[in-house]
Amino acid sequence: MKDLTPTRRRLLVRALALGALTTLPGCNYEDPTNPDLADKFLHEMSSFDDRVQQALFSRHTLAPTFAASQITQPPRFNAFYDISQAPVVDPATFKLELGGQIQNRQPWTLAQLQALPGQQSQITRLICVEGWRVIGQWSGIVLADFLRRVGADTSCKYVSFKCADGYYSSIDMESALHPQTILALQFLGAPLTPAFGAPVRLRIPTKLGFKNPKSVVYLGVTNVYPGGYWEDQGYNWFSGS
């Protein structure tokens, strides 16, 4: 099913901000020196929420897991474009580029990623910011293991991702090192399809769905805030589920 368009999402976020502003007495919304008080308040509220969520997060607390009988059928497609527009990445030529504070930045082919030991399978729930949720089975490389393998500086604050469809996102290092955070290579026991993020996607069950970028072609480690596609439009950056 097609997700909300960027315009509709921005209207939703702005409406929530305006609703919150109406509870504040004495605010002058027509102040010419502050023409968009709603956006300013939303930004401050979002930053505060991010700090609270990050302070409460523990990589030792696991997200719920489920039985195979509880997997949602049929699976639900989710993106900022129609399913027919999902990018098709040639697995034979795919390379995962690395950047930032990583010692070994040599790109990884899909075959190399598939050959890594210690891959994990999980049946977890994906929760969308719009309120719906699905349960699926994802399998792949534990991100913490991969970061250590390539010599990533895990004292850095952020891990960022860029995707074949132009999407981008980032997560905090604590969440990247969570044992259930994986670079997924399979969905429902089979290689990922374009609609579900082939050939590699981030699967992070401790965060909302839009923090699970698909068709990842770049991974970077940095102390410079990287932002994200929806986050740069007002969504909470931390966005724990």
C-alpha positions in Angstrom: 0.0 0.0 0.0 1.2 3.5 -0.9 2.4 5.6 2.0 1.5 9.2 2.7 3.0 11.7 0.2 5.6 14.1 1.6 3.1 17.0 1.3 0.5 15.1 3.3 3.0 14.1 5.9 4.2 17.7 6.4 0.6 18.8 6.8 0.1 16.1 9.4 3.2 17.1 11.3 2.3 20.8 11.1 -1.3 20.1 12.3 0.1 18.3 15.4 2.3 21.2 16.1 -0.5 23.8 15.8 -2.6 21.7 18.0 0.0 21.7 20.7 0.5 25.5 20.3 -3.1 26.2 21.0 -2.6 25.0 24.6 0.1 27.7 25.2 -1.4 30.9 26.5 -0.3 34.4 25.4 1.5 33.3 22.1 1.5 35.8 19.3 1.3 33.8 16.1 1.5 36.9 13.9 4.9 38.1 15.3 6.8 39.4 12.2 10.1 38.5 13.9 9.0 34.9 14.3 6.8 34.1 11.2 6.5 30.4 11.8 6.2 29.8 15.5 4.6 26.4 14.9 7.7 25.1 13.1 9.9 26.5 15.8 7.9 24.9 18.6 7.7 21.6 16.7 11.5 21.6 16.4 12.0 22.3 20.1 9.4 19.7 21.1 10.9 17.1 18.8 14.4 17.7 20.1 13.3 17.3 23.6 11.5 14.1 22.7 14.6 12.8 21.0 16.7 13.5 24.1 14.2 11.7 26.4 13.9 8.7 24.2 17.6 8.4 23.9 18.1 8.7 27.6 15.6 5.9 28.2 16.9 3.6 25.5 19.0 0.5 26.5 20.6 -1.8 23.9 20.2 -4.6 26.5 16.4 -4.4 26.3 15.0 -6.5 23.4 12.1 -5.8 21.2 9.3 -8.4 21.4 9.6 -11.5 19.1 6.8 -13.6 17.7 5.9 -17.0 16.4 5.9 -17.9 12.7 2.1 -18.3 12.9 1.8 -14.6 13.8 3.5 -13.3 10.7 1.3 -10.8 8.8 0.0 -12.2 5.5 0.1 -10.7 3.0 3.1 -8.5 3.8 2.5 -4.8 3.6 4.5 -2.5 1.2 5.5 0.9 2.6 7.4 3.7 0.9 7.0 7.3 -0.2 6.3 6.0 -3.8 4.1 3.4 -5.4 5.2 -0.2 -5.4 5.8 -0.1 -9.1 8.5 2.5 -8.6 10.6 0.4 -6.2 14.2 0.5 -7.3 15.7 -2.6 -8.9 19.3 -3.0 -7.9 21.3 -5.6 -9.8 22.6 -8.1 -7.2 25.6 -9.0 -9.4 26.9 -5.4 -9.5 25.7 -4.2 -6.1 28.3 -2.8 -3.7 27.8 -1.5 -0.2 30.0 1.6 0.0 31.4 2.6 3.4 32.5 6.0 4.6 33.3 8.2 7.6 35.1 6.9 10.7 35.7 3.3 9.4 39.2 1.8 9.1 38.5 -0.5 6.1 36.3 1.3 3.6 36.5 -1.3 0.9 33.0 -1.8 -0.6 31.2 -5.1 0.0 29.5 -7.1 -2.7 26.3 -9.0 -1.9 28.1 -12.3 -2.1 30.6 -11.2 0.5 27.8 -10.0 2.8 25.9 -13.3 2.4 29.0 -15.3 3.3 29.5 -13.6 6.7 29.1 -15.9 9.7 26.7 -15.4 12.6 23.7 -14.2 10.7 20.5 -13.7 12.6 16.8 -14.5 11.8 14.1 -12.6 13.7 10.4 -12.4 13.7 9.6 -8.9 14.9 7.1 -6.2 14.6 7.4 -3.1 12.3 5.4 -0.1 13.6 4.6 2.7 11.2 4.5 6.3 12.4 0.9 6.4 10.9 -0.2 3.8 13.5 -0.4 0.5 11.6 1.9 -2.4 12.4 2.9 -5.7 10.8 4.9 -8.8 11.9 7.5 -10.2 9.6 10.6 -12.4 9.4 13.9 -10.8 8.5 17.3 -12.4 8.3 20.8 -11.0 7.9 24.0 -9.6 9.4 24.1 -8.3 13.0 25.1 -4.6 12.4 27.2 -4.5 15.5 29.3 -7.4 14.2 29.7 -5.8 10.8 30.8 -2.5 12.3 33.4 -4.1 14.4 34.6 -6.2 11.4 35.2 -3.1 9.2 36.9 -1.2 12.1 34.2 1.3 12.7 34.7 3.8 15.5 31.8 2.8 17.7 32.5 5.8 20.0 31.0 8.0 17.2 27.4 9.3 17.6 25.8 8.3 14.4 25.5 5.6 11.7 24.0 7.0 8.4 22.5 5.2 5.4 21.9 6.2 1.8 19.6 4.2 -0.5 19.2 3.5 -4.2 15.8 5.3 -4.3 17.3 8.6 -2.9 16.0 7.9 0.6 18.5 8.5 3.5 18.3 8.1 7.3 20.5 7.8 10.3 20.5 6.2 13.8 22.3 6.6 17.0 25.3 4.4 17.7 23.6 2.8 20.8 20.8 1.6 18.5 23.2 0.5 15.9 24.9 -1.8 18.4 21.6 -3.3 19.6 21.7 -7.1 19.1 18.5 -7.1 17.1 19.6 -4.4 14.6 20.6 -6.2 11.4 21.5 -5.5 7.8 18.7 -7.7 6.4 19.3 -9.8 3.3 16.2 -12.0 3.4 12.5 -11.5 4.1 10.1 -14.3 4.9 12.9 -16.9 4.3 13.8 -15.7 0.8 16.1 -13.0 -0.7 14.7 -9.5 -0.4 12.6 -8.3 -3.4 12.8 -4.7 -4.7 9.6 -3.8 -2.9 11.0 -4.9 0.4 14.4 -3.4 0.1 16.6 -5.6 -2.1 19.4 -6.4 -1.9 20.1 -5.0 1.6 18.0 -3.1 4.1 18.3 -2.0 7.7 16.0 -3.8 10.0 15.8 -2.2 13.4 12.8 -3.4 15.5 13.4 -0.8 18.3 12.5 2.1 16.0 9.6 3.2 13.8 9.3 1.9 10.3 10.7 5.0 8.5 14.0 4.3 10.4 14.3 1.0 8.4 15.8 2.3 5.1 15.6 -0.1 2.1 18.0 -0.8 -0.8 20.9 0.6 1.2 24.0 1.4 -0.9 26.0 3.4 1.6 26.8 3.1 5.3 28.8 5.8 7.2 29.9 6.4 10.7 30.2 10.0 11.9 30.0 12.5 14.7 28.3 15.0 12.4 24.5 14.9 12.5 23.4 13.3 9.2 19.6 13.9 9.4 17.2 11.9 7.4 14.6 12.2 4.6 11.6 12.5 7.0 13.6 13.8 9.9 14.6 16.9 7.9 10.9 17.5 7.3 10.1 17.6 11.0 9.8 13.9 12.2 11.4 12.9 15.4 15.0 11.7 14.7 15.3 9.1 17.4 11.8 7.6 16.8 11.9 4.6 19.1 9.0 2.3 18.7 
